[in-house]
Amino acid sequence: MNELIVVIVNSGFEEQVMTAAREAGARGGTIFNARGTAQSQDLVKFMGITLHPNKEIVFILSSREARDNIMETIKKQTGLSTAGAGILFSLPVSSVLGVNLD
């Protein structure tokens, strides 16, 4: 069984996530640009327009055995309470084609 590790961080912190993941054994990942939509006090208003912060979503495919170490290393090195302010979770992946995780 494999796992998809999903990390959502503020823009500019995706390389820190990947550096930590690689140190913990991840071979690589895929980074998507995204835009947050949460309503909070942190949103910036500019000329009457609310600017939503840019986010980066990092997908890392890993073996189930490697998942916890990768996630823990990302948590420790990027810190979810730092300026990166991210979310980190995993999802089971039942089938993978074209990738060898061994």
Buried (B, 14 or more C-beta within 10 A) or exposed (E): EBBBBBBBBBBEBBEBBBBBBBEBBBEEBEBEEBEBEEEEEEEEEEEEEEEBBEBBBBBBBBEEEBBEBBBEBBBEBBBBEEEBBBEBEBEEBEEEEEEEBE
